[in-house]
């Protein structure tokens, strides 16, 4: 149940319109995009936990999906390089196990 002193907020409306973006139209798509940007920038979570690490990966994936042009290709290149390194390490570990046991 909403409090009497609490402004009415729909699920799509950001708190930024009540705190930082007072006076801007909450239905304006540009203002909504800026409020979403501020929400992402002010997100406070632990970075040195598994949950924080996975949130960081999710943030990278979300920003890569929003990117266009060279930034999107750079994100794709980073992901491909990470996958190549992971494949090399797994192959090296499997080779070590096979050579050791045979």
C-alpha positions in Angstrom: 0.0 0.0 0.0 1.5 3.4 -0.9 2.3 5.8 1.8 0.4 9.1 1.9 3.6 11.2 1.5 5.0 9.0 -1.2 4.4 10.1 -4.8 2.5 7.7 -7.1 5.1 5.7 -9.1 4.3 3.3 -11.8 6.7 0.3 -12.4 8.1 2.0 -15.5 8.8 5.4 -13.9 12.2 5.9 -12.4 12.8 7.5 -9.0 15.1 9.9 -10.8 12.1 12.0 -11.8 11.4 12.7 -8.1 15.1 13.1 -7.0 17.3 14.4 -9.8 15.0 15.2 -12.8 12.4 17.3 -11.1 10.5 19.3 -13.7 11.1 17.0 -16.7 8.3 15.2 -18.4 8.3 11.5 -17.2 6.6 10.5 -20.5 9.3 12.0 -22.7 11.4 9.1 -24.2 14.6 11.1 -24.0 14.0 11.9 -20.3 13.2 8.2 -19.6 16.4 7.1 -21.3 18.4 9.6 -19.3 16.7 8.4 -16.1 17.6 4.8 -17.0 21.2 5.9 -17.5 21.2 7.6 -14.1 19.7 4.5 -12.5 22.5 2.4 -14.0 25.2 4.8 -12.9 24.0 5.1 -9.3 23.5 1.3 -8.9 25.4 0.4 -5.7 26.2 -3.3 -5.2 29.2 -5.3 -4.0 31.8 -5.9 -6.7 33.8 -8.6 -4.9 31.1 -11.2 -4.7 29.8 -13.8 -7.2 26.6 -11.8 -7.4 28.5 -8.6 -8.0 30.7 -10.2 -10.7 27.6 -11.6 -12.5 25.9 -8.3 -12.3 29.0 -6.8 -13.9 28.8 -9.3 -16.7 25.1 -8.5 -17.2 25.9 -4.8 -17.3 28.5 -5.5 -20.0 26.1 -7.6 -22.0 23.3 -4.9 -21.7 25.7 -2.1 -22.8 27.0 -4.3 -25.7 23.5 -4.8 -26.8 22.8 -1.1 -26.7 26.0 -0.2 -28.6 26.1 0.5 -32.3 28.8 0.6 -34.9 32.4 0.2 -33.9 31.6 -0.1 -30.2 29.4 -3.1 -30.8 32.1 -4.7 -32.9 34.6 -4.0 -30.2 32.4 -5.7 -27.6 32.0 -8.7 -30.0 35.8 -8.9 -30.4 36.3 -8.8 -26.6 33.8 -11.7 -26.1 35.4 -13.7 -28.9 38.8 -13.2 -27.4 37.6 -14.3 -24.0 36.0 -17.4 -25.5 39.2 -18.2 -27.4 41.3 -17.9 -24.3 38.8 -20.1 -22.3 38.9 -22.7 -25.1 42.7 -22.7 -25.1 42.8 -23.2 -21.4 40.3 -26.0 -21.4 42.2 -27.7 -24.2 45.5 -27.3 -22.4 44.0 -28.7 -19.2 42.6 -31.7 -21.1 45.9 -32.3 -22.9 47.7 -32.2 -19.5 45.3 -34.7 -18.0 45.6 -37.1 -21.0 49.4 -36.9 -21.1 49.6 -37.4 -17.3 47.4 -40.4 -17.2 48.6 -42.2 -20.4 
